Amino acid sequence: MDITVVIPTYNRYTLLYRALTSLYAQTYLPKEIIVVDDGSTDETSQIQKDFPNIIYIYQENRGVSSARNVGIKKTSSEWIAFLDSDDEWHKEKLQKQVEYHQKNTNILMSYTGEVWIRNGVHVKIPKKYRKIGKDVFLENLSYCNIAPSSVLINTKIFNEIGLFDETLQVCEDYDMWLRIAIKYQIALIDEKLINKYAGHDQQLGFTKNLELFRMQALKKIITLCKDKEKKSFLEEELAAKLFNKMKVKKR
């Protein structure tokens, strides 16, 4: 399987170095690695000298969705794996997913379990974010339960579903996985194969009202969804989020 790894980054040279080191330690190496520098002002461009085989693309700052989309468009592989520049892969991450897809050729996307590390300490994953893998659509309806760094996906999906929504400042992954889960089966590789880090200064998404962006995504997806049952679930989830928002306002 030919795999391209797409890494969006912004002012994370040290973290990006760690991410790439974990990638080159894989027991199954990708065909190519695309780093999309989303307007960094630090020494991120130095990464080209540290890892001369990567494809390094610089663009003016347009956000993580734009950076991922640039990488998707530039890929020459049938499969894409995402790696956020502040995360890290375990050495058998790609191999485990490749082995699964070689045995299950009808499945075009998979994701894995993860280890959470906050300020250098392993933390217990909250119950609502634990992986089950039975009904990925329902399991991602309230919250995003798939880490981008855990995903391996066939490019055929993007040809039908479209790319990441660049109008969403955050929750672009929530939007994408729901759009995919409406039409495609998504498999869980039930092993913790990535380290997901939190607590560092460059982390995205923790100062914004995530529910507002989830509601924005849901409104759009409802208009696109042709599956009546799933559309009903989407409408119920949007109504619940709106109700909770009103309750907060009244306090």
Phi and psi restraints in degrees (value plus and minus 20) as a CYANA .aco file:
   2 ASP   PHI    -103.0   -63.0
   2 ASP   PSI     107.3   147.3
   3 ILE   PHI    -148.5  -108.5
   3 ILE   PSI     113.3   153.3
   4 THR   PHI    -125.9   -85.9
   4 THR   PSI     112.9   152.9
   5 VAL   PHI    -119.3   -79.3
   5 VAL   PSI     107.7   147.7
   6 VAL   PHI    -130.0   -90.0
   6 VAL   PSI     101.9   141.9
   7 ILE   PHI    -141.6  -101.6
   7 ILE   PSI      86.3   126.3
   8 PRO   PHI    -100.9   -60.9
   8 PRO   PSI     124.1   164.1
   9 THR   PHI    -170.7  -130.7
   9 THR   PSI     136.0   176.0
  10 TYR   PHI    -175.1  -135.1
  10 TYR   PSI      91.1   131.1
  11 ASN   PHI      32.9    72.9
  11 ASN   PSI      28.5    68.5
  12 ARG   PHI    -155.5  -115.5
  12 ARG   PSI      25.6    65.6
  13 TYR   PHI     -73.6   -33.6
  13 TYR   PSI     -71.2   -31.2
  14 THR   PHI     -83.7   -43.7
  14 THR   PSI     -63.9   -23.9
  15 LEU   PHI     -87.4   -47.4
  15 LEU   PSI     -59.0   -19.0
  16 LEU   PHI     -82.7   -42.7
  16 LEU   PSI     -59.4   -19.4
  17 TYR   PHI     -79.9   -39.9
  17 TYR   PSI     -64.2   -24.2
  18 ARG   PHI     -82.8   -42.8
  18 ARG   PSI     -64.1   -24.1
  19 ALA   PHI     -80.7   -40.7
  19 ALA   PSI     -66.2   -26.2
  20 LEU   PHI     -87.1   -47.1
  20 LEU   PSI     -55.3   -15.3
  21 THR   PHI     -80.9   -40.9
  21 THR   PSI     -62.2   -22.2
  22 SER   PHI     -87.3   -47.3
  22 SER   PSI     -51.7   -11.7
  23 LEU   PHI     -89.4   -49.4
  23 LEU   PSI     -63.8   -23.8
  24 TYR   PHI     -92.7   -52.7
  24 TYR   PSI     -30.7     9.3
  25 ALA   PHI    -110.1   -70.1
  25 ALA   PSI     -17.2    22.8
  26 GLN   PHI     -83.7   -43.7
  26 GLN   PSI     123.9   163.9
  27 THR   PHI     -95.4   -55.4
  27 THR   PSI     -37.7     2.3
  28 TYR   PHI    -145.4  -105.4
  28 TYR   PSI      90.6   130.6
  29 LEU   PHI    -107.6   -67.6
  29 LEU   PSI     123.2   163.2
  30 PRO   PHI     -94.7   -54.7
  30 PRO   PSI     144.5   184.5
  31 LYS   PHI     -90.0   -50.0
  31 LYS   PSI     -61.2   -21.2
  32 GLU   PHI    -171.5  -131.5
  32 GLU   PSI     138.3   178.3
  33 ILE   PHI    -147.4  -107.4
  33 ILE   PSI     103.7   143.7
  34 ILE   PHI    -133.4   -93.4
  34 ILE   PSI      97.3   137.3
  35 VAL   PHI    -122.6   -82.6
  35 VAL   PSI     101.0   141.0
  36 VAL   PHI    -126.4   -86.4
  36 VAL   PSI      88.0   128.0
  37 ASP   PHI    -105.1   -65.1
  37 ASP   PSI      91.6   131.6
  38 ASP   PHI    -109.5   -69.5
  38 ASP   PSI      37.2    77.2
  39 GLY   PHI      64.3   104.3
  39 GLY   PSI       9.9    49.9
  40 SER   PHI     -79.9   -39.9
  40 SER   PSI     125.9   165.9
  41 THR   PHI    -134.4   -94.4
  41 THR   PSI     -17.2    22.8
  42 ASP   PHI    -115.1   -75.1
  42 ASP   PSI    -174.3  -134.3
  43 GLU   PHI    -109.9   -69.9
  43 GLU   PSI       2.3    42.3
  44 THR   PHI     -75.0   -35.0
  44 THR   PSI     -55.6   -15.6
  45 SER   PHI     -81.4   -41.4
  45 SER   PSI     -39.7     0.3
  46 GLN   PHI     -81.7   -41.7
  46 GLN   PSI     -41.3    -1.3
  47 ILE   PHI     -79.8   -39.8
  47 ILE   PSI     -44.4    -4.4
  48 GLN   PHI     -84.2   -44.2
  48 GLN   PSI     -53.5   -13.5
  49 LYS   PHI     -98.2   -58.2
  49 LYS   PSI     -54.4   -14.4
  50 ASP   PHI     -90.1   -50.1
  50 ASP   PSI     -57.6   -17.6
  51 PHE   PHI    -150.5  -110.5
  51 PHE   PSI      59.6    99.6
  52 PRO   PHI     -85.9   -45.9
  52 PRO   PSI     -34.0     6.0
  53 ASN   PHI    -107.9   -67.9
  53 ASN   PSI     -26.5    13.5
  54 ILE   PHI     -95.3   -55.3
  54 ILE   PSI     139.9   179.9
  55 ILE   PHI    -116.9   -76.9
  55 ILE   PSI      94.7   134.7
  56 TYR   PHI    -126.2   -86.2
  56 TYR   PSI     104.8   144.8
  57 ILE   PHI    -143.3  -103.3
  57 ILE   PSI     106.7   146.7
  58 TYR   PHI    -125.7   -85.7
  58 TYR   PSI     116.5   156.5
  59 GLN   PHI    -158.8  -118.8
  59 GLN   PSI     139.3   179.3
  60 GLU   PHI     -82.8   -42.8
  60 GLU   PSI     131.9   171.9
  61 ASN   PHI     -81.4   -41.4
  61 ASN   PSI      95.8   135.8
  62 ARG   PHI    -150.6  -110.6
  62 ARG   PSI     -20.3    19.7
  63 GLY   PHI      82.5   122.5
  63 GLY   PSI     144.3   184.3
  64 VAL   PHI     -86.0   -46.0
  64 VAL   PSI     -54.8   -14.8
  65 SER   PHI     -83.8   -43.8
  65 SER   PSI     -64.9   -24.9
  66 SER   PHI     -80.1   -40.1
  66 SER   PSI     -63.9   -23.9
  67 ALA   PHI     -82.6   -42.6
  67 ALA   PSI     -64.4   -24.4
  68 ARG   PHI     -83.3   -43.3
  68 ARG   PSI     -61.2   -21.2
  69 ASN   PHI     -84.4   -44.4
  69 ASN   PSI     -57.9   -17.9
  70 VAL   PHI     -80.5   -40.5
  70 VAL   PSI     -64.1   -24.1
  71 GLY   PHI     -83.3   -43.3
  71 GLY   PSI     -61.5   -21.5
  72 ILE   PHI     -80.5   -40.5
  72 ILE   PSI     -64.1   -24.1
  73 LYS   PHI     -87.4   -47.4
  73 LYS   PSI     -47.3    -7.3
  74 LYS   PHI    -108.4   -68.4
  74 LYS   PSI     -31.5     8.5
  75 THR   PHI     -85.0   -45.0
  75 THR   PSI     128.5   168.5
  76 SER   PHI    -133.5   -93.5
  76 SER   PSI      -9.6    30.4
  77 SER   PHI    -127.5   -87.5
  77 SER   PSI     142.7   182.7
  78 GLU   PHI     -99.5   -59.5
  78 GLU   PSI     -43.9    -3.9
  79 TRP   PHI    -141.1  -101.1
  79 TRP   PSI     126.5   166.5
  80 ILE   PHI    -146.8  -106.8
  80 ILE   PSI     115.1   155.1
  81 ALA   PHI    -136.4   -96.4
  81 ALA   PSI     117.1   157.1
  82 PHE   PHI    -120.1   -80.1
  82 PHE   PSI     124.0   164.0
  83 LEU   PHI    -159.4  -119.4
  83 LEU   PSI      93.1   133.1
  84 ASP   PHI     -90.5   -50.5
  84 ASP   PSI     123.0   163.0
  85 SER   PHI     -89.7   -49.7
  85 SER   PSI     -31.7     8.3
  86 ASP   PHI    -120.1   -80.1
  86 ASP   PSI     -13.4    26.6
  87 ASP   PHI    -128.6   -88.6
  87 ASP   PSI     158.7   198.7
  88 GLU   PHI    -168.7  -128.7
  88 GLU   PSI     120.8   160.8
  89 TRP   PHI    -116.8   -76.8
  89 TRP   PSI     124.9   164.9
  90 HIS   PHI     -95.2   -55.2
  90 HIS   PSI     134.3   174.3
  91 LYS   PHI     -84.2   -44.2
  91 LYS   PSI     -44.2    -4.2
  92 GLU   PHI    -122.0   -82.0
  92 GLU   PSI      -5.3    34.7
  93 LYS   PHI     -77.7   -37.7
  93 LYS   PSI     -77.1   -37.1
  94 LEU   PHI     -86.2   -46.2
  94 LEU   PSI     -61.1   -21.1
  95 GLN   PHI     -79.1   -39.1
  95 GLN   PSI     -63.2   -23.2
  96 LYS   PHI     -81.8   -41.8
  96 LYS   PSI     -61.0   -21.0
  97 GLN   PHI     -91.9   -51.9
  97 GLN   PSI     -61.0   -21.0
  98 VAL   PHI     -79.7   -39.7
  98 VAL   PSI     -65.5   -25.5
  99 GLU   PHI     -80.1   -40.1
  99 GLU   PSI     -60.0   -20.0
 100 TYR   PHI     -83.3   -43.3
 100 TYR   PSI     -68.9   -28.9
 101 HIS   PHI     -89.7   -49.7
 101 HIS   PSI     -49.4    -9.4
 102 GLN   PHI     -86.8   -46.8
 102 GLN   PSI     -48.6    -8.6
 103 LYS   PHI    -109.9   -69.9
 103 LYS   PSI     -40.5    -0.5
 104 ASN   PHI    -148.4  -108.4
 104 ASN   PSI      54.1    94.1
 105 THR   PHI     -89.9   -49.9
 105 THR   PSI     -34.4     5.6
 106 ASN   PHI    -102.9   -62.9
 106 ASN   PSI     -32.1     7.9
 107 ILE   PHI    -114.4   -74.4
 107 ILE   PSI     104.1   144.1
 108 LEU   PHI    -127.6   -87.6
 108 LEU   PSI     -16.1    23.9
 109 MET   PHI    -173.3  -133.3
 109 MET   PSI     120.0   160.0
 110 SER   PHI    -160.7  -120.7
 110 SER   PSI     140.7   180.7
 111 TYR   PHI    -162.2  -122.2
 111 TYR   PSI     147.9   187.9
 112 THR   PHI    -145.2  -105.2
 112 THR   PSI     151.5   191.5
 113 GLY   PHI     -93.8   -53.8
 113 GLY   PSI     156.3   196.3
 114 GLU   PHI    -170.1  -130.1
 114 GLU   PSI     139.5   179.5
 115 VAL   PHI    -127.2   -87.2
 115 VAL   PSI     112.1   152.1
 116 TRP   PHI    -118.8   -78.8
 116 TRP   PSI     110.3   150.3
 117 ILE   PHI    -149.0  -109.0
 117 ILE   PSI     101.0   141.0
 118 ARG   PHI    -140.5  -100.5
 118 ARG   PSI     101.2   141.2
 119 ASN   PHI      32.4    72.4
 119 ASN   PSI      20.0    60.0
 120 GLY   PHI      63.1   103.1
 120 GLY   PSI     -18.7    21.3
 121 VAL   PHI    -136.2   -96.2
 121 VAL   PSI     112.5   152.5
 122 HIS   PHI     -86.7   -46.7
 122 HIS   PSI     111.6   151.6
 123 VAL   PHI    -141.8  -101.8
 123 VAL   PSI     133.8   173.8
 124 LYS   PHI     -94.4   -54.4
 124 LYS   PSI     113.3   153.3
 125 ILE   PHI     -94.9   -54.9
 125 ILE   PSI     107.8   147.8
 126 PRO   PHI     -76.1   -36.1
 126 PRO   PSI     128.5   168.5
 127 LYS   PHI     -74.0   -34.0
 127 LYS   PSI     -60.3   -20.3
 128 LYS   PHI     -87.2   -47.2
 128 LYS   PSI     -38.0     2.0
 129 TYR   PHI    -122.9   -82.9
 129 TYR   PSI     -14.6    25.4
 130 ARG   PHI     -95.1   -55.1
 130 ARG   PSI     123.8   163.8
 131 LYS   PHI    -103.1   -63.1
 131 LYS   PSI     115.1   155.1
 132 ILE   PHI    -138.6   -98.6
 132 ILE   PSI     -70.2   -30.2
 133 GLY   PHI      62.0   102.0
 133 GLY   PSI     -10.8    29.2
 134 LYS   PHI    -102.5   -62.5
 134 LYS   PSI     -72.3   -32.3
 135 ASP   PHI    -152.5  -112.5
 135 ASP   PSI      71.7   111.7
 136 VAL   PHI     -82.1   -42.1
 136 VAL   PSI     -53.6   -13.6
 137 PHE   PHI     -79.9   -39.9
 137 PHE   PSI     -72.9   -32.9
 138 LEU   PHI     -87.6   -47.6
 138 LEU   PSI     -55.0   -15.0
 139 GLU   PHI     -91.3   -51.3
 139 GLU   PSI     -37.0     3.0
 140 ASN   PHI    -131.4   -91.4
 140 ASN   PSI      -8.8    31.2
 141 LEU   PHI     -94.0   -54.0
 141 LEU   PSI     -60.0   -20.0
 142 SER   PHI    -109.4   -69.4
 142 SER   PSI     -60.3   -20.3
 143 TYR   PHI    -157.5  -117.5
 143 TYR   PSI     138.4   178.4
 144 CYS   PHI     -97.0   -57.0
 144 CYS   PSI      96.3   136.3
 145 ASN   PHI    -129.8   -89.8
 145 ASN   PSI      -8.2    31.8
 146 ILE   PHI    -142.1  -102.1
 146 ILE   PSI      98.4   138.4
 147 ALA   PHI     -97.2   -57.2
 147 ALA   PSI     108.5   148.5
 148 PRO   PHI     -71.5   -31.5
 148 PRO   PSI     -56.7   -16.7
 149 SER   PHI     -87.6   -47.6
 149 SER   PSI     -31.8     8.2
 150 SER   PHI    -116.1   -76.1
 150 SER   PSI     -25.4    14.6
 151 VAL   PHI    -108.7   -68.7
 151 VAL   PSI     117.8   157.8
 152 LEU   PHI    -145.3  -105.3
 152 LEU   PSI     107.4   147.4
 153 ILE   PHI    -161.8  -121.8
 153 ILE   PSI     121.4   161.4
 154 ASN   PHI    -100.7   -60.7
 154 ASN   PSI     118.2   158.2
 155 THR   PHI     -84.5   -44.5
 155 THR   PSI     -37.6     2.4
 156 LYS   PHI     -76.5   -36.5
 156 LYS   PSI     -53.6   -13.6
 157 ILE   PHI     -83.8   -43.8
 157 ILE   PSI     -64.6   -24.6
 158 PHE   PHI     -85.4   -45.4
 158 PHE   PSI     -50.9   -10.9
 159 ASN   PHI     -82.9   -42.9
 159 ASN   PSI     -50.8   -10.8
 160 GLU   PHI    -115.3   -75.3
 160 GLU   PSI     -63.0   -23.0
 161 ILE   PHI    -103.9   -63.9
 161 ILE   PSI     -49.7    -9.7
 162 GLY   PHI      78.5   118.5
 162 GLY   PSI    -199.6  -159.6
 163 LEU   PHI    -115.3   -75.3
 163 LEU   PSI    -195.5  -155.5
 164 PHE   PHI     -86.1   -46.1
 164 PHE   PSI     123.8   163.8
 165 ASP   PHI     -98.1   -58.1
 165 ASP   PSI      90.4   130.4
 166 GLU   PHI     -98.3   -58.3
 166 GLU   PSI     -24.7    15.3
 167 THR   PHI    -104.1   -64.1
 167 THR   PSI     -32.1     7.9
 168 LEU   PHI    -112.8   -72.8
 168 LEU   PSI      99.8   139.8
 169 GLN   PHI     -89.5   -49.5
 169 GLN   PSI     -56.3   -16.3
 170 VAL   PHI    -159.9  -119.9
 170 VAL   PSI     154.1   194.1
 171 CYS   PHI      46.5    86.5
 171 CYS   PSI      -2.1    37.9
 172 GLU   PHI     -86.4   -46.4
 172 GLU   PSI     -48.0    -8.0
 173 ASP   PHI     -93.8   -53.8
 173 ASP   PSI     -60.5   -20.5
 174 TYR   PHI     -74.7   -34.7
 174 TYR   PSI     -67.2   -27.2
 175 ASP   PHI     -82.0   -42.0
 175 ASP   PSI     -66.6   -26.6
 176 MET   PHI     -84.7   -44.7
 176 MET   PSI     -68.8   -28.8
 177 TRP   PHI     -85.3   -45.3
 177 TRP   PSI     -56.1   -16.1
 178 LEU   PHI     -85.6   -45.6
 178 LEU   PSI     -63.9   -23.9
 179 ARG   PHI     -79.8   -39.8
 179 ARG   PSI     -59.1   -19.1
 180 ILE   PHI     -90.9   -50.9
 180 ILE   PSI     -63.8   -23.8
 181 ALA   PHI     -85.5   -45.5
 181 ALA   PSI     -41.1    -1.1
 182 ILE   PHI     -84.0   -44.0
 182 ILE   PSI     -54.6   -14.6
 183 LYS   PHI    -133.0   -93.0
 183 LYS   PSI     -42.7    -2.7
 184 TYR   PHI    -144.0  -104.0
 184 TYR   PSI     131.7   171.7
 185 GLN   PHI    -101.6   -61.6
 185 GLN   PSI     113.9   153.9
 186 ILE   PHI    -139.8   -99.8
 186 ILE   PSI     109.9   149.9
 187 ALA   PHI    -121.0   -81.0
 187 ALA   PSI     121.2   161.2
 188 LEU   PHI    -117.0   -77.0
 188 LEU   PSI     103.7   143.7
 189 ILE   PHI    -108.8   -68.8
 189 ILE   PSI      82.2   122.2
 190 ASP   PHI    -100.2   -60.2
 190 ASP   PSI      41.2    81.2
 191 GLU   PHI    -160.4  -120.4
 191 GLU   PSI     127.1   167.1
 192 LYS   PHI    -102.6   -62.6
 192 LYS   PSI      83.0   123.0
 193 LEU   PHI    -139.0   -99.0
 193 LEU   PSI     -15.8    24.2
 194 ILE   PHI    -156.6  -116.6
 194 ILE   PSI     133.8   173.8
 195 ASN   PHI    -122.3   -82.3
 195 ASN   PSI     103.4   143.4
 196 LYS   PHI    -129.1   -89.1
 196 LYS   PSI      95.0   135.0
 197 TYR   PHI    -117.6   -77.6
 197 TYR   PSI     125.9   165.9
 198 ALA   PHI    -161.9  -121.9
 198 ALA   PSI     142.1   182.1
 199 GLY   PHI      80.4   120.4
 199 GLY   PSI     -28.0    12.0
 200 HIS   PHI    -107.0   -67.0
 200 HIS   PSI     141.5   181.5
 201 ASP   PHI     -83.9   -43.9
 201 ASP   PSI     -49.3    -9.3
 202 GLN   PHI    -108.1   -68.1
 202 GLN   PSI     -14.3    25.7
 203 GLN   PHI     -88.6   -48.6
 203 GLN   PSI     120.3   160.3
 204 LEU   PHI    -115.6   -75.6
 204 LEU   PSI     136.4   176.4
 205 GLY   PHI      71.4   111.4
 205 GLY   PSI     -25.9    14.1
 206 PHE   PHI    -117.5   -77.5
 206 PHE   PSI     -25.0    15.0
 207 THR   PHI    -127.7   -87.7
 207 THR   PSI     -15.3    24.7
 208 LYS   PHI    -131.7   -91.7
 208 LYS   PSI     137.8   177.8
 209 ASN   PHI    -100.8   -60.8
 209 ASN   PSI      75.7   115.7
 210 LEU   PHI     -82.1   -42.1
 210 LEU   PSI     -56.6   -16.6
 211 GLU   PHI     -82.7   -42.7
 211 GLU   PSI     -54.0   -14.0
 212 LEU   PHI     -82.4   -42.4
 212 LEU   PSI     -60.9   -20.9
 213 PHE   PHI     -94.2   -54.2
 213 PHE   PSI     -52.9   -12.9
 214 ARG   PHI     -84.0   -44.0
 214 ARG   PSI     -60.6   -20.6
 215 MET   PHI     -85.5   -45.5
 215 MET   PSI     -59.3   -19.3
 216 GLN   PHI     -79.0   -39.0
 216 GLN   PSI     -63.6   -23.6
 217 ALA   PHI     -85.1   -45.1
 217 ALA   PSI     -64.4   -24.4
 218 LEU   PHI     -81.1   -41.1
 218 LEU   PSI     -62.7   -22.7
 219 LYS   PHI     -77.5   -37.5
 219 LYS   PSI     -62.5   -22.5
 220 LYS   PHI     -88.0   -48.0
 220 LYS   PSI     -66.8   -26.8
 221 ILE   PHI     -83.3   -43.3
 221 ILE   PSI     -56.5   -16.5
 222 ILE   PHI     -78.3   -38.3
 222 ILE   PSI     -60.4   -20.4
 223 THR   PHI     -90.0   -50.0
 223 THR   PSI     -43.5    -3.5
 224 LEU   PHI    -112.4   -72.4
 224 LEU   PSI     -43.2    -3.2
 225 CYS   PHI     -95.3   -55.3
 225 CYS   PSI     106.5   146.5
 226 LYS   PHI    -124.2   -84.2
 226 LYS   PSI     -27.5    12.5
 227 ASP   PHI    -103.7   -63.7
 227 ASP   PSI      93.3   133.3
 228 LYS   PHI     -81.3   -41.3
 228 LYS   PSI     -62.0   -22.0
 229 GLU   PHI     -86.1   -46.1
 229 GLU   PSI     -66.9   -26.9
 230 LYS   PHI     -86.5   -46.5
 230 LYS   PSI     -55.9   -15.9
 231 LYS   PHI     -82.2   -42.2
 231 LYS   PSI     -58.2   -18.2
 232 SER   PHI     -82.7   -42.7
 232 SER   PSI     -62.5   -22.5
 233 PHE   PHI     -83.1   -43.1
 233 PHE   PSI     -61.1   -21.1
 234 LEU   PHI     -82.1   -42.1
 234 LEU   PSI     -63.8   -23.8
 235 GLU   PHI     -84.5   -44.5
 235 GLU   PSI     -60.1   -20.1
 236 GLU   PHI     -84.9   -44.9
 236 GLU   PSI     -60.7   -20.7
 237 GLU   PHI     -86.6   -46.6
 237 GLU   PSI     -61.6   -21.6
 238 LEU   PHI     -82.4   -42.4
 238 LEU   PSI     -63.7   -23.7
 239 ALA   PHI     -80.9   -40.9
 239 ALA   PSI     -61.0   -21.0
 240 ALA   PHI     -85.0   -45.0
 240 ALA   PSI     -60.8   -20.8
 241 LYS   PHI     -87.8   -47.8
 241 LYS   PSI     -59.7   -19.7
 242 LEU   PHI     -84.3   -44.3
 242 LEU   PSI     -60.8   -20.8
 243 PHE   PHI     -82.1   -42.1
 243 PHE   PSI     -65.1   -25.1
 244 ASN   PHI     -84.3   -44.3
 244 ASN   PSI     -55.4   -15.4
 245 LYS   PHI     -84.9   -44.9
 245 LYS   PSI     -61.1   -21.1
 246 MET   PHI     -86.2   -46.2
 246 MET   PSI     -57.5   -17.5
 247 LYS   PHI     -83.9   -43.9
 247 LYS   PSI     -60.1   -20.1
 248 VAL   PHI     -84.5   -44.5
 248 VAL   PSI     -60.3   -20.3
 249 LYS   PHI     -82.9   -42.9
 249 LYS   PSI     -54.1   -14.1
 250 LYS   PHI     -96.3   -56.3
 250 LYS   PSI     -36.2     3.8
